[in-house]
Amino acid sequence: MPELTRLISTGTVPLLSSEVPTSEDAKTGATLAVFSVQENHIVNSTSRQWVSGPFWVNIQGAPFEFKVKFTAKQVAEAKRGLSFKKANGWGKMELKCAGEPVEGDRFKVAFLVGPGVKQYSSLRATAAATDETGLMGEAADPAKKIDRRETQSSHDFGKYPLLGLPAEYEMWDFGSLQDKKKQLIHIGVEMLPQCSVSDDKPDGIATREPDATDVLEDIEDFEEKEFFEAEEKKKAA
C-alpha cells in the first residue's frame, strides 16, 4: 500500500499487472513503461535483435500488448556484421503493438535511456505541475542521467503496429548510457494520447508496412513469424 499511495500522490495510478511495470499520469493520460536490460543483451551480445517483455496500454477502453524491439546497428554489409557486439553497443529501438486496436487513436511516443530513467516518473510529475513540456535529451534531467527522444508526429497503432524514431536520431549508444555499477541499461517508453486531428502518416520506420526483414532471430522468432504469416494470409484473402 505505501507504493500505491506514493503513485497516487504524484498524480499517477497503476495499470494492469504486467511483466514490464507501467503507470498512467492521471492528468495527461500518458502511460510510462520502465524496465532494465542486461548489457549482455544489447551491448555485448552476438545477436542482432532483442525484445523486451510485454506491457499493456489502454486504447479505447481495451488493453493492448506492446513490446520494444532492439536492433543492432549494421556496421558491415554481410549479415555477420550485424550484432550488438560488433556495433559496440549501438542500436535502435522500435515499439510494436501486438494487437489490432481500432484506428483513430493517436499517440506521441518518447523513448528514454539512462541511469535516471527509474526516477523519471517523479520528474514527469514535477514537469506537469509546473507546465513544463517537451523536455528532450539530457535537458530532461538536470543531472544529465537521461537521454529522452520523442517522435515528431503522433502515431496510430491501429494503422501501423510498428513505430520507430526518425533515421537522423534513431541510433543509441547503449553502452555509454548503462548503469555501470549494475551493468544494466534502464529503458523507458512514454505514450501520450493525442486528439485525432490529422491523418498524416507517422514518422520514422512506421511509414511502411511490416515485412519479412522485421523477423526476429532471438527468443521472439516464433511470435514474429506468426505475425507475418497472418499478415500474408490477410493480403491473399
Secondary structure as UniProt FT lines:
FT   HELIX           2..9
FT   TURN            10..11
FT   STRAND          12..14
FT   STRAND          22..25
FT   TURN            26..28
FT   STRAND          31..38
FT   HELIX           39..42
FT   STRAND          49..51
FT   STRAND          55..59
FT   TURN            60..61
FT   STRAND          62..72
FT   HELIX           79..81
FT   TURN            84..89
FT   STRAND          90..97
FT   TURN            103..104
FT   STRAND          106..113
FT   TURN            115..116
FT   HELIX           117..119
FT   HELIX           120..129
FT   TURN            130..131
FT   HELIX           137..140
FT   TURN            142..143
FT   STRAND          147..150
FT   TURN            157..159
FT   STRAND          162..164
FT   HELIX           167..169
FT   STRAND          171..173
FT   HELIX           174..177
FT   TURN            180..183
FT   STRAND          184..194
FT   HELIX           204..207
FT   HELIX           212..214
FT   TURN            219..220
FT   HELIX           221..236
//
